[in-house]
Amino acid sequence: MTASLRELASELRADAVSVKTIPALSAGFTSGLGLLVSQVAFGSFIFSGVLASYSSQGVGLILFGNFAACLLVALLGSYRGAIAGLSPALVIVMATIATTMEARGQALFVTAASALVIGAIATGLGCLMVGRFRLANLMRFIPYPVAAGFVSGIGGAVCLAAMSLMGANPAWRAALELLEPALLWTWLPGAAYGIALYAAMKRWANPLILPLSVIAAIGAYHLVLGALEISGDEARTLGLLLTGTADGGLWPVLVPADLVHVEWAAITGQIPNILTLMLIAFIGVIMNVAGLEVAVNQELDWDREFKASGFASIVAGLGGGTVATLIVPASLRSKLFKAATRWTGVVAAAVIGAALFFGDGMLELVPTALIGGVLIFAGMGMLDEGLVRCRKRLPWSEFGIILVIFVIIIFFGLIEGVGAGVVATLAFFAVRLSRVDAIETRFTARERHSNKARPVPDRAILMQEGERVQAFRLRGYIFFGSVGPLIEQLRRTLEDSSHRACLILDFAAVSGFDVSAVSALSRFLQTASMGGATIVLSATSEHLRSGLALNLPASVSAGLIYEPSADRALEHCEDIVLAEWRSVATPGGGRRAALLEVAVDDLERQLERQIHFEDLVEELGDWLTPRDYA
């Protein structure tokens, strides 16, 4: 630990006097301003409705969590120039926790804030465990349609939440009411600002557009209020401006004395939502680290990123803040500004930290419509990433999964949408995988012989009777979707055989079985064994053997023949065919005479090779005489 701190301090000293200093100040200040605007919007949304009177404290809660995460992820993460913040996905879950809290009066805010703090600490502990035990690789495999559907669904939910925040009912039944003049001006300015901001950012991609447009919008809004002779207090009463309630700074939000007002029973009822918050945070870390790897073309240490996010969330929670994770756009900006140094994140954290102690006077100047516009901007970006761009690069079958997740998240909820998406993706994957033939190759003893050296008559017998040995080399993971076609092919093979068959199943290339596959295979083996077939299994795993033993009657299980390799299995079946041929071929009978006719050509070739070999030995005789040299 001490060595790591020395290394970090040395790196910071070196970067502070390098050419990266000016770019770090520029990128950090720009990212800090952008984060400040978005985090204020997120905090105002989370603590709206019945919690609107606590919006200042709520913003302080969010800003401190963002400050701690931005600082610690920058210092501890594997990417120099990392920026952390609160993602819209986490905002939706936090808003759910805050708005569904079953508490009243003074206890409402304290209980809601405590639940978010507990969620931050729990998430941090979970991330630390993932990083400590190097479990990050196990969490990387999220199907792309599920991730894209998750992003698009969150984007749609954020847009609807923005409309609700601005006083509009986003339900489709109330669509016509939105056009009423009295209601139109509550949401139209914010929606227009959000759409214009999104279009401008997409057109020019300049990070200064967001903070400068916010300053311009606030100024224009207050000019209009002044022209209409509406005072600030009147505007706040009408819900046109945010209402500040904090005295002085925005932090600390909670003090130990507030804990006596916490209703722990209400927090207990929020455990499912807190677990959802942890899950979304895990997904957020995964998606953002993966996205940053692609964006900066650099392999990152996933376990280290989980540790950094975990430690940051714990510190944020202990300081009365919320969870926050690495975010890609601001982190990528560090590379674009040539500011890939930890100072970039430190500067961004300093901007947010300064706002924490600036008081909530600035919040009282922010129009409610502006907050809604920033949320619409964030939601449209997620819709573009999750829906529009995916439609261009995905087939309809997989894009349909994204649409299903999007619709379910909008109408039913986040967990329901992600769960339905995972189920749909697994079903789609199972259907596709079931179309992959589980049989890699098939052959008979006539087409392929074992490595055992056999005399000419035996080889001739195998050429005649080799069709009785049917061998199948299986491959891949055999599961409930692929075992049906496999069993059907094996069954047809036995039905087409006119003689008692010897069946070889080689499992050397099989990676595993599920329970359904073992059960189906057991039923087939029992039927084949009762039909008189000899079953030889090669390269079987101990798991498969125990599964067959549990599913088969003892008499059938005892009749199975296990061999270590396909060659040994083929040799065993060849011995069976040869022994059965000899048992029915009587001396002087027609079968032996027919064998002689078949083998005579082969015998002649063998004799010719033997004669040629003896001639060569005779010619080399002089060279084989021992000679001594003094």
C-alpha positions in Angstrom: 0.0 0.0 0.0 2.8 2.4 1.0 4.7 1.7 -2.3 1.5 2.3 -4.3 1.0 5.7 -2.6 4.6 6.7 -3.3 4.2 5.7 -6.9 0.9 7.7 -7.2 2.6 10.8 -5.5 5.5 10.5 -7.9 3.2 10.3 -10.9 1.3 13.3 -9.8 4.5 15.3 -9.2 5.8 14.4 -12.6 2.5 15.3 -14.4 2.2 18.6 -12.5 5.4 19.9 -14.2 4.8 18.3 -17.6 3.2 19.6 -20.8 0.0 17.9 -19.6 -0.8 20.6 -17.0 -2.6 23.1 -19.3 -4.6 20.4 -21.1 -5.5 18.8 -17.7 -6.8 22.2 -16.4 -8.8 22.8 -19.6 -10.3 19.3 -19.8 -10.9 19.0 -16.1 -12.6 22.4 -15.8 -14.8 21.7 -18.9 -15.7 18.2 -17.6 -16.4 19.6 -14.1 -18.8 22.2 -15.5 -20.6 19.7 -17.6 -20.9 17.3 -14.7 -22.1 20.1 -12.4 -25.0 21.0 -14.7 -26.1 17.4 -15.2 -25.7 16.4 -11.6 -27.8 19.3 -10.4 -30.5 18.3 -12.9 -30.3 14.7 -11.7 -30.5 15.7 -8.0 -33.4 18.0 -8.7 -35.3 15.2 -10.4 -34.6 12.6 -7.7 -35.8 14.9 -5.0 -38.9 16.3 -6.8 -42.6 15.8 -6.0 -43.1 15.4 -2.2 -39.4 15.8 -1.7 -39.2 19.1 -3.8 -38.8 21.2 -0.6 -35.5 19.3 0.0 -34.1 19.7 -3.5 -31.1 21.7 -2.2 -30.1 18.9 0.2 -30.8 16.4 -2.5 -28.5 18.1 -4.9 -25.8 18.3 -2.2 -26.2 14.5 -1.7 -25.6 13.9 -5.4 -22.8 16.4 -5.7 -20.8 15.0 -2.8 -21.1 11.5 -4.2 -20.0 12.8 -7.6 -17.1 14.7 -6.0 -15.8 11.6 -4.1 -16.2 9.3 -7.1 -14.6 11.7 -9.5 -11.6 12.3 -7.2 -11.0 8.6 -6.2 -11.7 7.0 -9.5 -9.2 9.5 -11.1 -6.5 8.6 -8.5 -7.1 4.9 -8.2 -8.4 3.7 -11.6 -6.3 2.1 -14.3 -7.0 4.8 -16.9 -5.3 8.1 -16.4 -7.8 10.8 -17.2 -10.9 9.0 -15.9 -13.9 11.0 -14.9 -16.8 9.6 -12.8 -20.4 10.7 -12.5 -23.9 9.7 -11.9 -25.5 7.9 -14.9 -29.2 8.3 -15.9 -29.7 4.6 -15.2 -28.8 5.1 -11.5 -30.9 8.2 -11.4 -34.0 6.3 -12.3 -33.5 3.7 -9.6 -32.6 6.4 -7.0 -35.8 8.3 -8.0 -37.8 5.1 -7.4 -36.3 4.7 -4.0 -37.0 8.4 -3.1 -40.5 8.5 -4.4 -41.7 5.2 -2.9 -40.3 5.8 0.6 -43.0 5.1 3.1 -42.2 7.9 5.6 -43.8 11.2 6.5 -42.8 14.7 7.6 -39.3 15.4 8.7 -38.4 11.7 8.5 -39.1 11.5 4.8 -36.0 13.2 3.5 -33.7 11.7 6.2 -35.0 8.2 5.5 -34.7 8.6 1.7 -31.2 10.0 2.0 -30.2 7.3 4.4 -31.4 4.6 2.0 -29.4 6.1 -0.9 -26.3 6.3 1.4 -26.8 2.7 2.4 -27.1 1.8 -1.3 -23.8 3.6 -2.0 -22.0 1.7 0.8 -23.5 -1.7 -0.2 -22.6 -1.1 -3.9 -19.1 -0.1 -2.9 -18.6 -3.3 -0.8 -19.9 -5.4 -3.7 -17.5 -3.7 -6.2 -14.6 -4.2 -3.8 -15.4 -7.9 -3.5 -15.5 -8.2 -7.2 -12.2 -6.6 -7.6 -10.6 -8.3 -4.6 -11.4 -11.8 -5.7 -10.9 -11.0 -9.4 -14.4 -11.8 -10.5 -14.7 -9.0 -13.1 -14.2 -11.4 -16.0 -17.3 -13.3 -14.9 -19.4 -10.2 -15.1 -18.3 -9.1 -18.6 -20.6 -11.3 -20.6 -23.7 -9.2 -21.0 -25.4 -9.9 -24.4 -25.2 -6.8 -26.6 -29.0 -6.6 -27.3 -29.6 -6.6 -23.5 -27.1 -3.8 -22.9 -28.5 -1.8 -25.9 -32.1 -2.3 -24.8 -31.2 -1.3 -21.3 -29.6 1.9 -22.5 -32.6 2.8 -24.8 -35.1 1.9 -22.1 -33.3 4.2 -19.6 -33.2 6.9 -22.2 -36.9 6.7 -22.8 -37.7 6.6 -19.1 -35.5 9.7 -18.5 -37.3 11.7 -21.3 -40.7 10.8 -19.7 -39.4 11.7 -16.3 -38.3 15.1 -17.6 -41.8 15.8 -18.9 -43.2 14.8 -15.6 -40.7 17.1 -13.8 -41.8 20.0 -16.0 -45.5 19.5 -15.0 -46.7 17.5 -18.0 -48.4 14.2 -17.9 -46.4 11.8 -20.1 -49.1 9.2 -20.3 -50.3 8.7 -23.9 -54.0 9.2 -22.8 -53.1 12.7 -21.9 -51.2 13.5 -25.1 -53.8 16.1 -26.3 -53.7 17.9 -22.9 -50.1 18.7 -23.6 -51.2 21.1 -26.4 -53.4 23.2 -24.1 -51.9 26.8 -23.9 -51.8 26.8 -20.1 -49.8 23.6 -20.0 -47.8 24.1 -23.2 -45.5 26.7 -21.8 -44.6 24.6 -18.8 -42.9 21.9 -20.9 -42.3 23.3 -24.4 -39.3 25.6 -23.5 -37.5 22.8 -21.7 -38.2 20.3 -24.4 -37.1 22.7 -27.1 -33.9 23.4 -25.2 -33.1 19.7 -24.7 -33.7 18.9 -28.4 -31.7 21.9 -29.6 -28.8 21.1 -27.1 -28.8 17.5 -28.4 -28.7 18.6 -32.0 -25.9 21.1 -31.3 -23.8 18.6 -29.4 -24.2 16.0 -32.2 -23.4 18.5 -34.9 -20.3 20.2 -33.3 -19.4 17.8 -30.4 -17.9 20.7 -28.4 -17.9 20.1 -24.6 -18.3 23.8 -23.9 -21.7 23.9 -25.6 -23.5 22.4 -22.5 -22.2 24.8 -19.8 -22.3 27.9 -22.1 -25.9 27.1 -23.2 -27.0 26.7 -19.6 -25.6 30.1 -18.7 -27.3 31.6 -21.7 -30.6 29.9 -21.0 -30.6 31.0 -17.4 -29.9 34.6 -18.5 -32.6 34.5 -21.2 -35.1 33.0 -18.8 -34.6 35.7 -16.2 -34.8 38.4 -18.8 -38.3 37.0 -19.8 -39.4 36.9 -16.2 -38.3 40.5 -15.8 -40.1 41.6 -18.9 -43.2 39.9 -17.6 -42.7 41.5 -14.2 -42.5 38.1 -12.4 -40.3 38.2 -9.3 -38.1 35.4 -8.3 -40.3 34.4 -5.3 -43.4 34.4 -7.5 -41.6 32.2 -10.1 -40.6 29.8 -7.4 -44.2 29.7 -6.1 -45.4 28.9 -9.6 -42.8 26.2 -10.0 -40.8 28.0 -12.7 -37.6 28.2 -10.6 -36.0 25.7 -8.2 -36.5 26.3 -4.5 -33.5 26.3 -2.3 -33.8 25.4 1.3 -30.2 24.8 2.5 -28.5 27.4 4.6 -25.0 28.2 3.4 -23.3 25.2 1.8 -24.9 22.1 0.2 -22.8 19.7 2.4 -23.0 18.0 4.8 -26.5 16.9 4.1 -26.8 14.5 7.0 -25.4 14.8 10.5 -25.4 12.1 13.2 -28.3 13.8 15.0 -30.5 13.2 12.0 -30.3 9.4 12.4 -32.9 9.5 15.2 -35.5 10.5 12.5 -34.7 7.5 10.2 -37.6 5.0 9.8 -35.7 1.8 9.5 -38.8 -0.2 8.6 -39.2 1.9 5.5 -35.6 1.3 4.5 -36.1 -2.4 5.0 -39.0 -2.2 2.5 -36.6 -0.7 0.0 -34.1 -3.6 0.0 -35.3 -4.9 -3.4 -34.7 -1.4 -4.9 -31.3 -1.1 -3.2 -30.3 -4.5 -4.6 -31.5 -3.2 -8.0 -29.3 -0.1 -7.5 -26.3 -2.4 -6.9 -27.1 -4.4 -10.0 -27.4 -1.3 -12.2 -24.2 0.1 -10.7 -22.4 -3.2 -11.6 -23.8 -3.1 -15.1 -22.8 0.5 -15.4 -19.1 -0.2 -14.4 -19.0 -3.1 -16.9 -20.5 -1.2 -19.8 -18.5 2.0 -19.2 -15.1 0.2 -18.8 -15.8 -1.9 -21.9 -16.9 1.3 -23.8 -13.8 3.2 -22.6 -11.5 0.4 -23.7 -12.9 0.6 -27.2 -12.9 4.4 -27.3 -9.3 4.9 -26.2 -8.0 1.7 -27.7 -6.4 0.6 -24.5 -6.8 -2.5 -22.4 -7.9 -1.6 -18.8 -7.6 -3.5 -15.6 -11.2 -4.5 -14.9 -10.5 -5.7 -11.3 -8.7 -2.4 -10.5 -11.7 -0.4 -11.9 -14.1 -2.3 -9.7 -11.9 -1.6 -6.7 -11.7 2.1 -7.5 -15.4 2.3 -8.0 -16.0 0.4 -4.8 -13.7 2.5 -2.7 -15.2 5.7 -4.1 -18.8 4.6 -3.4 -17.9 3.6 0.2 -16.2 7.0 0.8 -19.2 8.8 -0.8 -21.7 6.9 1.3 -19.8 7.4 4.6 -19.6 11.1 3.7 -23.4 11.3 3.1 -23.3 10.9 -0.7 -24.6 8.6 -3.3 -23.0 6.0 -5.7 -21.4 7.2 -8.9 -19.4 5.3 -11.6 -16.9 5.9 -14.4 -18.5 7.7 -17.4 -17.2 7.3 -21.0 -17.8 10.7 -22.7 -16.0 12.8 -20.2 -13.2 10.3 -19.8 -12.7 10.1 -23.5 -12.5 13.9 -23.5 -9.2 13.6 -21.6 -7.7 11.8 -24.5 -9.0 14.2 -27.0 -7.6 17.1 -25.0 -4.3 15.2 -24.7 -4.9 15.3 -21.0 -4.6 11.6 -20.1 -3.4 12.4 -16.5 -4.9 11.9 -13.1 -4.9 15.7 -12.6 -7.8 16.0 -15.1 -10.1 14.1 -12.8 -8.8 16.0 -9.7 -9.5 19.3 -11.4 -13.1 18.1 -12.3 -13.6 17.0 -8.7 -12.4 20.4 -7.5 -15.0 22.2 -9.6 -17.8 20.1 -8.1 -16.3 20.4 -4.6 -16.3 24.2 -5.0 -20.0 24.1 -5.8 -20.7 22.1 -2.7 -19.5 24.9 -0.5 -20.9 27.7 -2.6 -24.3 27.4 -1.0 -27.6 26.8 -2.7 -28.0 30.4 -3.9 -27.1 29.4 -7.4 -29.8 26.7 -7.4 -32.5 29.3 -6.8 -31.6 30.9 -10.2 -32.1 27.6 -12.2 -35.4 27.3 -14.1 -37.3 24.0 -13.7 -37.6 23.9 -17.5 -33.8 23.9 -17.8 -33.5 20.9 -15.6 -36.1 19.1 -17.7 -34.2 20.1 -20.9 -30.9 18.7 -19.6 -32.7 15.4 -18.8 -34.2 15.3 -22.3 -30.8 15.9 -23.7 -29.4 13.0 -21.7 -32.3 10.7 -22.6 -32.1 11.5 -26.3 -28.4 10.6 -26.3 -29.2 7.2 -24.8 -32.0 6.7 -27.3 -29.7 7.5 -30.2 -27.1 5.1 -28.9 -29.5 2.3 -27.9 -32.0 2.4 -30.8 -31.0 4.5 -33.8 -27.4 3.4 -34.1 -28.2 -0.2 -33.3 -30.8 -0.4 -36.0 -28.1 0.4 -38.6 -25.8 -2.4 -37.5 -28.0 -5.2 -36.1 -30.2 -7.7 -37.9 -34.0 -7.4 -37.2 -34.0 -10.5 -35.1 -31.6 -9.0 -32.5 -32.9 -5.5 -32.9 -36.4 -6.9 -32.0 -35.0 -7.9 -28.6 -33.9 -4.3 -28.0 -37.4 -3.1 -28.9 -38.9 -5.6 -26.5 -36.7 -4.4 -23.6 -37.3 -0.8 -24.5 -41.1 -1.2 -24.4 -41.2 -3.2 -21.2 -38.9 -0.8 -19.4 -41.1 2.1 -20.4 -44.4 0.5 -19.5 -43.6 -1.9 -16.7 -40.2 -1.2 -15.1 -36.4 -1.5 -15.3 -35.9 -5.0 -13.8 -38.9 -6.4 -15.8 -37.4 -5.1 -19.0 -33.9 -6.4 -18.3 -35.2 -9.7 -17.2 -37.4 -10.1 -20.3 -34.4 -9.1 -22.4 -32.2 -11.8 -20.8 -34.9 -14.4 -21.3 -35.5 -13.4 -24.9 -31.7 -13.4 -25.6 -31.2 -16.8 -24.1 -34.2 -18.2 -26.0 -32.8 -16.7 -29.2 -29.4 -18.1 -28.5 -30.8 -21.5 -27.7 -32.7 -21.7 -31.0 -29.5 -20.6 -32.9 -27.3 -23.0 -31.0 -29.7 -25.9 -31.6 -29.2 -25.5 -35.3 -25.6 -26.3 -35.0 -25.1 -30.0 -35.7 -23.8 -31.8 -32.6 -22.2 -34.5 -34.9 -18.8 -33.4 -36.1 -18.1 -36.5 -38.2 -19.5 -39.9 -38.7 -17.9 -43.0 -40.2 -18.0 -46.8 -40.3 -15.4 -49.5 -39.7 -15.2 -49.9 -43.5 -14.2 -46.2 -44.0 -11.8 -46.0 -41.1 -9.7 -48.6 -39.3 -8.1 -48.6 -35.9 -4.3 -48.3 -35.5 -4.1 -52.0 -34.6 -2.2 -54.0 -37.2 -4.4 -56.8 -38.6 -3.8 -59.6 -41.0 -5.2 -59.5 -44.6 -8.2 -61.7 -43.9 -9.3 -59.6 -40.9 -9.1 -56.4 -43.0 -11.2 -58.1 -45.7 -13.8 -59.1 -43.1 -13.9 -55.5 -41.9 -14.4 -54.3 -45.5 -17.3 -56.6 -45.8 -18.9 -56.1 -42.3 -17.6 -52.6 -41.5 -21.1 -51.0 -42.0 -22.2 -52.7 -38.8 -19.9 -50.4 -36.8 -21.4 -46.8 -36.8 -19.2 -44.2 -35.2 -20.2 -40.6 -34.3 -17.8 -37.9 -33.2 -19.8 -35.4 -31.2 -18.9 -31.8 -30.5 -19.7 -28.6 -28.6 -22.0 -28.2 -25.6 -25.0 -30.6 -25.9 -28.1 -29.1 -24.3 -31.9 -29.5 -24.5 -32.1 -27.7 -27.8 -29.5 -29.7 -29.7 -30.0 -33.2 -28.2 -33.3 -33.8 -30.0 -31.9 -33.7 -33.5 -28.9 -35.7 -32.4 -31.0 -38.5 -30.9 -33.1 -38.5 -34.1 -30.1 -39.1 -36.3 -28.8 -41.8 -34.0 -32.2 -43.5 -34.0 -32.4 -43.5 -37.8 -28.9 -45.0 -38.0 -30.0 -48.0 -35.8 -33.3 -48.4 -37.7 -31.5 -48.5 -41.1 -29.0 -51.2 -39.9 -30.1 -54.7 -41.1 -27.8 -56.4 -38.6 -27.1 -56.0 -35.0 -25.1 -52.8 -34.9 -22.1 -51.6 -32.8 -22.5 -47.9 -32.0 -19.5 -45.7 -31.1 -20.1 -42.3 -29.5 -16.9 -40.2 -29.2 -17.1 -37.3 -26.7 -13.6 -36.0 -27.0 -14.8 -32.7 -28.6 -17.8 -32.3 -26.3 -17.5 -29.5 -23.7 -20.4 -30.5 -21.6 -24.1 -31.6 -21.1 -27.1 -30.1 -19.4 -29.5 -32.3 -17.4 -32.0 -32.5 -20.2 -29.4 -33.8 -22.7 -28.1 -36.5 -20.2 -31.7 -37.6 -19.7 -32.5 -37.8 -23.4 -29.3 -39.6 -24.2 -30.0 -42.1 -21.4 -33.4 -42.9 -22.8 -31.9 -43.5 -26.3 -29.1 -45.7 -24.9 -31.6 -47.8 -23.0 -33.7 -48.3 -26.2 -30.7 -49.1 -28.3 -29.4 -51.6 -25.7 -32.7 -53.3 -25.5 -32.7 -53.5 -29.4 -29.4 -55.5 -29.2 -26.9 -52.8 -30.1 -23.5 -52.8 -28.6 -22.8 -49.3 -27.2 -19.2 -48.1 -26.9 -18.6 -44.6 -25.4 -15.1 -43.0 -25.7 -13.5 -40.1 -24.0 -16.4 -39.6 -21.6 -16.1 -37.2 -18.6 -16.7 -38.4 -15.1 -19.8 -36.0 -15.0 -21.3 -37.8 -17.9 -20.6 -41.3 -16.5 -22.2 -40.5 -13.2 -25.2 -38.9 -15.0 -25.8 -42.0 -17.1 -25.4 -44.2 -14.1 -28.1 -42.3 -12.3 -30.5 -42.3 -15.2 -30.1 -45.8 -16.5 -31.2 -49.2 -15.0 -28.3 -51.1 -13.5 -28.4 -53.8 -16.2 -28.2 -51.3 -19.0 -25.5 -49.2 -17.3 -23.4 -52.3 -16.8 -23.6 -53.2 -20.5 -22.1 -49.9 -21.6 -18.5 -50.1 -22.7 -16.2 -47.2 -22.0 -12.9 -46.6 -23.8 -10.4 -43.8 -23.3 -10.2 -42.8 -27.0 -12.0 -43.2 -30.3 -9.2 -45.5 -31.7 -9.6 -47.9 -28.7 -13.4 -47.8 -29.2 -13.0 -48.6 -32.9 -10.6 -51.4 -32.1 -13.0 -52.9 -29.6 -15.9 -52.9 -32.1 -13.6 -54.4 -34.8 -12.8 -57.3 -32.4 -16.6 -57.8 -31.9 -17.3 -57.9 -35.6 -14.4 -60.3 -36.3 -15.4 -62.6 -33.4 -19.1 -62.7 -34.6 -18.0 -63.4 -38.2 -15.8 -66.3 -37.1 -18.6 -67.7 -34.9 -20.9 -68.2 -37.8 -18.4 -69.0 -40.6 -18.0 -72.8 -40.5 -14.9 -74.4 -42.0 -15.4 -75.1 -45.7 -18.5 -72.9 -45.7 -19.5 -70.4 -48.3 -18.6 -67.4 -46.2 -14.9 -68.4 -45.9 -14.8 -69.1 -49.7 -16.3 -65.7 -50.4 -13.7 -64.2 -48.0 -10.9 -65.9 -50.0 -12.2 -64.4 -53.2 -12.3 -60.9 -51.6 -8.9 -61.3 -50.0 -7.0 -62.9 -52.9 -6.2 -59.6 -54.6 -5.0 -58.1 -51.3 -2.9 -61.3 -50.6 -1.3 -61.0 -54.1 -0.4 -57.4 -53.4 1.1 -58.4 -50.0 3.2 -61.2 -51.6 4.4 -58.8 -54.3 5.5 -56.3 -51.7 7.2 -59.1 -49.8 9.1 -60.3 -52.8 10.2 -56.7 -53.6 11.4 -56.3 -50.1 13.4 -59.5 -50.2 15.0 -58.4 -53.5 16.0 -55.1 -51.9 17.6 -57.0 -48.9 19.5 -59.2 -51.3 20.8 -56.2 -53.3 21.9 -54.5 -50.0 23.7 -57.6 -48.8 27.2 -56.3 -49.6 26.5 -53.2 -47.7 25.4 -55.2 -44.6 28.7 -57.1 -44.2 30.5 -56.1 -41.0 33.9 -54.6 -41.6 36.6 -53.7 -39.0 39.0 -50.7 -39.5 42.1 -50.4 -37.4 
